[in-house]
């Protein structure tokens, strides 16, 4: 993977919430990716990730982002239905 792809993955990881970040840690731990830990968090080197580890992390992040978008779409659809129902009931 090239630098830009890894940088994009890093930037995307910053927007994940804690449970999603914890799952990334589970992935790197399961694949025995070297990491360090201190009071600021867990750190690992994206530039040395194997293709397998990178692929699994990227796949998980894509899943998270897709799920968020689907959730937002469902909420919007529900709000539209509520608005339509309210308009119908008021008529």
N, C-alpha and C positions, 0 to 999 in steps of 0.2 A: 504494500500500500504506500502511496506517495504522501508527502508531507501535508499537502492541502487536505487530503481525505482524512488524515489523522487529526489535523487541526479542527476540521469541521466536527468530527466526532467529539473532540474535547469540548468545543463550544456548546454542543448539544447536551453533553453530560451536565453542564452547569445549571441547566434549567430543570433538571429532574428533582423530584421531591425525595425526602429521606428514604422512604421504603424502596423507591426505584434505585437509588444509589446503593442501598444495601444489597439489592439483588445483583448489581454489577459486581460488588465485592464478592458475593457468593460465586459468581462466574469465574472471577480471577483466582479465587481461592481453590475452587474445584479443578481448574486447569493448571494449578501450581505456578501461577505467574508471580514472580518476586514482587513484594510490596513492603512498604515500611508504614509504621503507624506512630502517631504522636497525638498530643492533645488537640491538634488542629484537624485530624482526620487520618484517612488512609491514602497513601500515595503509591502510584505505580507509573512506570515509564511507558507511555504509549508508543514511543518510537521502537521499543524492543518487543512489542507484543507479537506473538506468532499470528499467522494468518487465521488460524482456527479461533484463537481468543478474540482477535479483532472482529471476525465475522460474527461470533456469538454475541458479543457486546453490541455490535451494530444492529443485529437482528432484534435484540431485546429493546434497544432504544427505539427502533422503528415501530415495534409493537406498542410501546408506551405512548409514542406520539400519535399513532393511528387510533389507539383506544381513547385518548384525550379528545381527539377531533370527533370521533363517533359520539362520545358523551356530550360534547358541546352541541352537536347537531341534534341529538335527541332532546336536549333541554330546550333548544330553539323550537323544535317541532311541537313539544308539549306546550310551550308558551303560546305558539300560534293557535293551537287547538283551544286553549283556555280563552284566548281573545275571541276566536270565532264563536265559541259557545256562549260567552258573555254577551256578544253582539246579538246572537240569536235569541237568547233569553230576554234581553232588553227590548226586543222588537215586538 
